[in-house]
Structures are given as structure tokens and as C-alpha cells.
Amino acid sequence: MEAVAILRNCPSSPRKMRVVADTVRGEQVGKALNILRFSKKHASRDLEKLLTSAIANWESKNESRAEDADLFVKIIKVDGAGMIKRFRPAPFGRPHRIRKRSNHITIIVDSKTSQG
């Protein structure tokens, strides 16, 4: 059985988050947590919290320990969310638009034994 964890409106650009998400996709859960824990990217903090939440969801759903099962990151996707738009003054008094982006992250964790 698989478990899902979703983070909505994370205040980071989707492009920067996808770089970190690509390093974790398809990895074993223990290895993925180590990759995220020792990564220097700021986005890895949010992904590490979300991955531990997905593991906890799997444990509560299956009523067994995650260490006993062979868990891996089945699907991880990063989608764009709403933008906060601001203006900053530019030469000759013209406004330049600044887009503060955010994203939605979905992680699905599954065990290898249920794949068959």
C-alpha cells in the first residue's frame, strides 16, 4: 500500500524545488532522507519534513514499522502555485514586476514488496 503527503503553497520557486526533488525520486527512503539532510539547498528542508510525514502516514495506514518494509519514493512531483506580485522602481520611474513564486509538492511512498 502506498501513502501520500502533500505540501501546499510552499514559498519557494518550483524550478529550485525540482532540482532537489530529482535527486530523491526513486530512491530508498533511508537513502533519500540522508540525501536531503546533508544537502546544502534550502528546498531540501521542506522536502525532508514532507518525506518524514509520508513515512508516518504509511506507518499509520499499514500499522507496521517503516524499517521492516522496503519503502521507496514512488512519485514526487512539484507543481507551480500562486504568485505574489510586487513592483520595484526601475529607471525613469517605471515599475518592474517581481513575481514571488510558490509551489505544491506531492510525495507518494510505497513498499517494494507490494509491487510484485
N, C-alpha and C positions, 0 to 999 in steps of 0.2 A: 504494500500500500504506500501511496505517496502522500506527502504533506506539503502544504503551501504556506508561504509567508509573503505578505505584500507590504511595501512601504510606499506611502503616497506623499507627494509634494515634498520630496527631499530637495533642500536648497543647494543643488549642485548641478552643473550643466550635464546633460545626458552624454555628451561626447567624452567628457572626462571620466564619467562613471563607467562607460562601456569599456574603456581601456582596462580598468581593474576587473570588470566582470568577465572579460575574455580570458583572463589568466586563471580564473576559477572554474569556468564551465567544463563539466565532465569529470572533474577531479573527485577523489575520495574526500569525505567530509573532514577527516583529521588533517589531511594534507592541505585542503582548502583553507581551513582555519589558520594553519601555520603561515600560509602564503599571505593571508590578509593581515595577520597580527604583525608580521615583520615587514610589511610593505610601507614605503615612505609616502605613498599617495594619501591625500586627505579623504578621498572617497572610500578607502578601504575600511575606515572605522564604521561607517554606516552599513556596509556590506557584511562586516563581521557580526554586528549586532543582529542583522536580519537573518544571517545564516544560523546563528545560535537559536533564534526564535523558531526557525523552520525545523531545527533538530528537536526542540522542545515540543513543537506541535506534533511531530512524528512519534515521539515517545508517549505523549498523552493519547494519541489516536490508537497506537498499537499495544499499549500497556506493556512495553518491554524497553530494555536499555538500548541506546543507540550504539554503544560499543560492541554489543553482541551481534547486531545486524551489520551488514556490509553496505553502509549508506554512501551515496554519491550525489553530486549536484546534477540532477537530470536536466532541468531547464533553468536558465537565468536570463531574464530579458529586462532591458532598460528602455522605457518609453518616455517621450517628452511630456511634460505637464505644462501648466500655465506659466506665463511670463509676467514679471513685474516690469513695467516700462517707466523709465525715468528720462529726464532730459538734462544735458550738461551743456553749459555755454561753450560755444566754439568761436572762431574769429568772426569779426563783424557782427557780433551779437546773435548769430544764428544758433538755433538749438540742434544738438546732435543727440540722437536717441541711444539710450543704454538699455539693453534687454537683460534682465536678471533672470536666468533660466532656472527651471526646476524639473524634476523627473519623477517617474513612478518606477519602482523596481519590484519584480516578481521572481521569487526563488521557489523551485519545486525540488524536493529532496525525495529520493526513492532508494529502496534496497536492491542490491544486485540479485538476491535470491528470488524476489518476486518477478523478475524479468523473464526467467525461464530459460 
